Amino acid sequence: MSVLLEAEWVLRSGYGFPAGRLVRALRDFAGLPGVTLEDPRLAATALDWAGQGLDFADALHLAAARGCTAFMSFDRRLARVAAGVVEMRVAAP
């Protein structure tokens, strides 16, 4: 998953890809013959959420937290979005 996360960061910050194009590019990359994802379902969920406007890194972390009893973050926006997916706790800075 770290390769997808790094690819997203480079495409967004280095090449200025907008969110929709970025999600399509990562999906296309993941579908190439010879590319194997560590957890295709987790990646698909994170890309779905990123396509709906969630930051990809946040989406990836949140998708990985499914099944956990709680997820902690300093990010209040993520806490609002994550409600209903997993119990969310916002840590005080």
C-alpha positions in Angstrom: 0.0 0.0 0.0 2.9 2.3 0.6 3.7 2.3 -3.1 0.1 3.5 -4.0 0.4 6.1 -1.3 3.7 7.4 -2.6 2.4 7.3 -6.2 -0.6 9.4 -5.2 1.6 11.9 -3.4 3.9 12.3 -6.5 1.0 12.6 -9.0 -0.9 15.1 -6.8 2.0 17.3 -5.5 4.6 16.8 -8.2 2.3 16.7 -11.3 -0.8 18.5 -10.1 -3.2 15.7 -10.9 -6.7 16.6 -9.7 -8.6 14.1 -7.6 -10.6 12.5 -10.3 -7.7 12.0 -12.7 -5.6 10.8 -9.8 -8.1 8.1 -8.8 -8.4 6.9 -12.4 -4.6 6.8 -12.8 -4.2 4.7 -9.7 -7.0 2.3 -10.8 -5.4 2.0 -14.2 -2.0 1.3 -12.6 -3.5 -1.3 -10.3 -5.1 -3.0 -13.3 -1.9 -3.5 -15.3 -0.8 -7.1 -15.9 2.2 -7.7 -13.6 1.0 -5.3 -10.9 0.0 -7.1 -7.8 -1.6 -5.2 -4.9 -1.0 -6.3 -1.3 -4.8 -5.9 -0.5 -6.9 -5.2 -3.6 -10.1 -4.8 -1.7 -8.6 -2.3 0.7 -7.1 -0.3 -2.2 -10.4 -0.4 -4.0 -12.3 0.9 -1.0 -9.7 3.7 -0.4 -9.9 4.7 -4.1 -13.7 4.7 -3.9 -13.6 7.0 -0.9 -10.9 9.2 -2.5 -13.2 9.5 -5.6 -15.8 10.8 -3.3 -13.5 13.5 -2.0 -11.7 12.0 1.0 -7.9 12.5 1.0 -6.4 9.3 -0.3 -4.0 8.8 2.6 -6.9 9.2 5.1 -9.0 6.8 3.0 -6.3 4.2 3.0 -5.8 4.4 6.7 -9.5 4.4 7.4 -10.1 1.4 5.1 -7.2 -0.5 6.9 -8.9 0.3 10.2 -12.1 -1.6 9.4 -12.6 -4.3 11.9 -10.5 -2.4 14.6 -12.2 -1.3 17.8 -11.1 2.3 17.4 -9.1 4.6 15.2 -7.3 7.7 16.6 -6.2 10.8 14.7 -5.3 14.4 15.3 -7.4 15.2 12.2 -10.9 16.5 13.2 -12.1 16.5 9.6 -11.2 12.8 9.2 -13.0 12.1 12.5 -16.2 13.6 11.1 -16.0 11.6 7.9 -15.0 8.4 9.6 -18.0 8.3 11.9 -20.0 5.2 11.2 -17.1 3.3 9.6 -15.1 2.8 12.8 -15.2 4.3 16.3 -13.2 7.4 16.0 -11.2 9.1 18.7 -9.6 12.5 18.2 -6.3 12.9 20.1 -5.6 16.2 21.6 -2.5 17.9 20.1 
